[in-house]
Amino acid sequence: MRARLILLAILGMVAGCGPWIITPETQSPSAPPSEPAFADERAVLAARFDLDPRAFVPTPDGLVFVVEAGDELHLLLSRGGNTQELDVLARVERFEIADNASGGSSNPVACAAGPLEVRYYLFGQDTRQITRTMIGLEALGGEVIDGLWVMPILNDEIGPAQPWEIRDGLGIAPMESGTGAHFLADAAGGDGASTLCDAVH
């Protein structure tokens, strides 16, 4: 009886500390490779395009980044192993912002099912150095580097009624919001060899 009381007392003390649950660490198959895996490739691309190394966002498909090309912005993907061959995921018009003004752009991109793991992106320009935080969808990136930003979205499918919101880096001030329909206007694929995905309009 005494042993039973001691056991009950111990169990009571443990229960007072809250549940102890040990779960094995798991890695999602869609998780991007670790940062060190991209270190050499990022350095080569940063030198080639004269970009800040932070501009390259690791995804399950490779490094994604945005460059200015004349009057356009290009969303590019380096799949790894060959930094000379890059995929142009999408192209959009670049706009001029007056020196004394502030503003930005946000362009949704949809990729056809099949060739890539990441099927949806947001990217654009911004004069403000405000990191974006996605609420409602699973996303990477969002940091504004030299006036450009990209946010890969890891959801396999986005339903037309799926709500989402982008807030500032502190998660406080809303910057943009919508539903999944924002990404679904035309997800059939790019225009031949020009782009791999569609910039949704």
DASULPE-V824956 format. One record per pair of residues at least 24 apart in sequence whose ideal C-beta (glycine too) atoms are under 10 Angstrom apart, sorted by the first residue. I is the first residue (numbers start at 1). J is the second residue. Records with the same first field share a line. If there is no record, write none. Layout:
I->J  J
//
This chain:
28->60  138  154
29->60  117
30->59  60  61  117  118  138  154  155  156
31->58  59  60  140  154
32->57  58  59  60  61  62  63  64  117  118  140  152  154
33->58  59  60  62  63  80
34->58
37->80
38->62  63  78  80
40->83
41->78  79  80  81  82  83
42->78  83
43->83
44->78  83  84
45->76  78  83  86
47->83
48->78  83  84  86
49->76  86
50->146
51->145  146  148
52->143  145  146  148
53->145
54->141  143  145  146
55->141  143  144  145  146  148  149  150
56->141  145  150
57->118  121  123  139  140  141  142  143  145  149  150  151  152
58->140  141  152
59->116  117  118  121  140  141  150  152  153  154
60->116  117  118  140  152  154
61->87  89  111  115  116  117  118  119  152
62->86  87  116  117  118
64->89  118  121  123  140  141  150  151  152
65->123  141  145  148  150
66->90  92  94  107  121  123  124  125  141  145  146  147  148  149  150
67->148
68->94  125  146  147  148
69->94
70->94
71->95  96
73->105  107  123  124  125  148  150  199
74->123  195
75->107  109  121  122  123  124  148  150  152  195  196  197  199
76->150  196
77->111  116  118  121  152  196  197
79->116
87->115  116  190  195  196  197
88->190  193  194  195  196  197
89->116  118  121  123  150  152  190  195  196  197  198  199
90->121  123  190  194  195  196  197  198  199  200
91->190  191  194  195  199
92->123  124  125  199  201
93->199
94->124  125  148
95->124  125
96->125
97->125  126  127  147
98->127
99->127
101->127
102->126  127  128
103->127  128
104->128  130  132  144  147  148  149  175  176
105->148  149
106->132  149  151  166  175  176  178  182
107->150  199  200  201
108->151  153  158  178  181  182  183  184  185  198  199  200  201
109->150  151  152  153  183  187  190  195  196  197  198  199  200
110->153  158  182  183  184  185  186  187  188  189  197  198  199  200
111->183  187  188  189  190  195  196  197  198
112->187  188  189  190  196  197  198
113->156  157  187  189
114->189
115->189  196  197
116->152  196  197
117->152  154  156
118->152  153  154  155  156  197
119->152  153  154  155  156  157  158  183  187  197
120->151  152  153  154  155  156  157  158  180  182  183  184  187  197  200
121->150  151  152  153  183  197  199  200
122->149  150  151  152  153  164  166  176  182  183
123->148  149  150  151  152  199
124->148  149  150  151
125->149
126->175
128->168  175
129->169
130->167  168  169  170  173  175
131->167  168  169  170
132->166  167  168  169  175  176
133->165  166  167  168  169  170  171  172  175
134->164  165  166  167  176
135->163  164  165  166  167  171  174  177
136->162  163  164  165  166  177  178  179  180
137->162  163  164  165  166  180  183
139->164  166
142->166  167  168  169  175
143->169
144->169
153->183
155->180  183
157->184
158->182  183  184  187
159->184
160->184
//
